[in-house]
Amino acid sequence: MPHLHLSLQAGSDLILKRMKRRHTRADALAACTRARTLRPDVAFGADLIAGFPTEGEDDFGATLDVIAQGDIAYLHVFPYSARPNTAAARMPQLPGPVISERAARLRDAGARALARFLDRQVGRTASVLVEGSGLGHTENFSPVHRIDAPRGTVLRTTLVARRGDRLEAA
């Protein structure tokens, strides 16, 4: 299916290094480019952490920027919370209100990215897996409502509009 979820965590190489991640920002963006070369209709999701210890405004800006550069439509945003006996818990912590505010900003950026992605789907024909109660998902994980078919059915339909964070089927 043309939907890939990245365990990205951050868009700043410094923060990724402090998280002990084995990838860089460039690695993540290159993976997006390679996948889009092979499958132009691919959609990306990503896990992102807001407010990791020592995260400066520039580091946070790099995370916001990677959403746009990677055209990442589906975000799972987690506010950082210290875990006992971890290296991160021993680093200088950000104030709770800063973490909350950054998580909200990431969620807002994610909502805008999803809206742009869904707007590009309008007018396309897609296969939708019907999950029940008139709801389903396309191959690239776009949520669709107004589906009139039994649960478990895969239905070819035209996507006619975006209504909030869902697409509407013909």
C-alpha positions as CSV (number, residue, x, y, z in Angstrom):
1,M,0.0,0.0,0.0
2,P,1.3,3.5,-0.8
3,H,1.5,4.6,2.8
4,L,4.7,4.6,4.9
5,H,5.0,5.7,8.5
6,L,8.4,7.0,9.6
7,S,9.8,6.9,13.1
8,L,11.2,10.3,12.5
9,Q,11.1,11.8,16.0
10,A,12.6,15.2,15.1
11,G,13.8,17.3,12.1
12,S,17.0,18.6,13.8
13,D,20.2,16.5,13.4
14,L,21.4,17.7,16.8
15,I,18.2,16.5,18.5
16,L,18.2,13.2,16.5
17,K,21.8,12.6,17.7
18,R,20.8,13.3,21.3
19,M,18.0,10.9,20.9
20,K,20.5,8.4,19.7
21,R,18.6,7.9,16.5
22,R,20.6,6.3,13.7
23,H,19.2,8.5,10.9
24,T,19.7,12.1,10.0
25,R,17.2,14.6,8.6
26,A,18.8,14.1,5.2
27,D,18.3,10.4,5.4
28,A,14.6,10.8,6.1
29,L,14.1,13.3,3.3
30,A,16.1,11.1,0.9
31,A,13.9,8.1,1.8
32,C,10.8,10.2,1.0
33,T,12.3,11.2,-2.3
34,R,13.2,7.6,-3.2
35,A,9.8,6.3,-2.3
36,R,8.1,9.0,-4.4
37,T,10.3,8.3,-7.3
38,L,9.1,4.6,-7.2
39,R,5.5,5.4,-6.2
40,P,4.4,9.0,-6.8
41,D,1.1,8.4,-4.9
42,V,2.8,7.4,-1.7
43,A,1.7,9.2,1.5
44,F,3.9,9.6,4.6
45,G,3.1,9.6,8.3
46,A,5.6,10.3,11.0
47,D,6.0,10.2,14.8
48,L,7.4,13.5,16.2
49,I,8.3,14.4,19.7
50,A,7.8,18.0,20.8
51,G,10.0,19.5,23.5
52,F,12.9,17.0,23.8
53,P,15.5,18.2,26.3
54,T,17.8,21.0,25.0
55,E,15.5,21.5,21.9
56,G,15.9,25.2,20.9
57,E,13.6,27.2,18.8
58,D,15.8,26.5,15.7
59,D,15.7,22.8,16.4
60,F,12.0,22.9,16.7
61,G,11.8,25.0,13.5
62,A,13.7,22.2,11.7
63,T,11.1,19.7,12.8
64,L,8.3,22.0,11.5
65,D,10.2,22.4,8.2
66,V,10.8,18.7,7.7
67,I,7.0,18.2,7.6
68,A,6.7,20.5,4.6
69,Q,9.9,19.3,2.9
70,G,9.0,15.6,3.3
71,D,5.3,16.3,2.5
72,I,4.3,14.4,5.5
73,A,0.6,14.2,5.8
74,Y,-0.1,12.1,8.9
75,L,1.5,13.1,12.2
76,H,1.6,11.4,15.5
77,V,2.7,14.1,17.9
78,F,4.0,13.2,21.3
79,P,4.9,15.8,23.9
80,Y,8.2,14.8,25.5
81,S,8.0,13.3,29.0
82,A,11.0,12.3,31.0
83,R,11.4,8.6,31.7
84,P,13.4,7.7,34.9
85,N,16.9,6.4,34.5
86,T,17.3,7.5,30.9
87,A,20.0,9.8,29.5
88,A,17.3,12.3,28.3
89,A,15.9,12.6,31.8
90,R,19.4,13.8,33.0
91,M,19.5,16.5,30.3
92,P,18.2,20.0,30.9
93,Q,14.4,19.8,30.6
94,L,12.2,22.3,28.8
95,P,9.4,23.9,30.8
96,G,6.0,22.1,30.5
97,P,4.2,25.0,28.9
98,V,6.9,25.2,26.1
99,I,6.5,21.5,25.5
100,S,2.7,21.8,25.3
101,E,2.9,24.9,23.0
102,R,5.3,23.1,20.6
103,A,3.1,20.0,20.6
104,A,0.1,22.2,19.7
105,R,2.2,23.9,16.9
106,L,3.2,20.5,15.5
107,R,-0.5,19.3,15.6
108,D,-1.5,22.5,13.8
109,A,1.2,22.0,11.1
110,G,0.0,18.4,10.8
111,A,-3.6,19.5,10.3
112,R,-2.6,21.9,7.6
113,A,-0.3,19.3,5.9
114,L,-3.2,16.7,6.0
115,A,-5.6,19.3,4.5
116,R,-3.2,20.0,1.6
117,F,-2.7,16.3,1.0
118,L,-6.4,15.5,1.1
119,D,-7.1,18.4,-1.3
120,R,-4.8,16.8,-3.8
121,Q,-6.8,13.6,-3.6
122,V,-10.1,15.3,-4.7
123,G,-11.1,14.2,-8.2
124,R,-9.2,11.0,-8.1
125,T,-10.6,7.5,-8.2
126,A,-9.4,5.3,-5.4
127,S,-9.9,1.9,-3.8
128,V,-11.5,2.3,-0.3
129,L,-11.6,-0.4,2.3
130,V,-15.0,0.0,4.0
131,E,-14.6,-0.2,7.7
132,G,-18.2,0.3,8.7
133,S,-20.7,3.1,9.5
134,G,-20.0,4.7,6.2
135,L,-16.3,5.1,6.8
136,G,-13.2,3.7,5.2
137,H,-9.6,4.4,4.1
138,T,-7.9,4.6,0.7
139,E,-4.7,2.8,-0.1
140,N,-2.7,5.8,1.0
141,F,-4.6,5.9,4.3
142,S,-6.9,8.9,3.4
143,P,-10.0,8.7,5.6
144,V,-13.2,8.6,3.5
145,H,-16.8,9.0,4.6
146,R,-20.2,8.6,2.9
147,I,-19.3,5.0,1.8
148,D,-22.4,2.9,1.1
149,A,-21.1,-0.7,1.1
150,P,-20.8,-3.5,3.6
151,R,-17.9,-3.6,6.0
152,G,-14.8,-5.3,4.5
153,T,-15.7,-4.4,1.0
154,V,-13.0,-2.8,-1.2
155,L,-14.9,-0.2,-3.3
156,R,-13.6,1.8,-6.3
157,T,-15.0,5.3,-5.9
158,T,-14.3,8.9,-6.9
159,L,-13.2,11.3,-4.2
160,V,-15.4,14.3,-4.7
161,A,-14.6,16.7,-1.8
162,R,-12.7,17.2,1.4
163,R,-14.8,17.8,4.5
164,G,-12.5,18.7,7.4
165,D,-10.0,15.8,7.9
166,R,-11.9,13.4,5.6
167,L,-12.6,12.9,2.0
168,E,-16.1,12.4,0.6
169,A,-16.9,9.6,-1.8
170,A,-19.2,10.0,-4.8
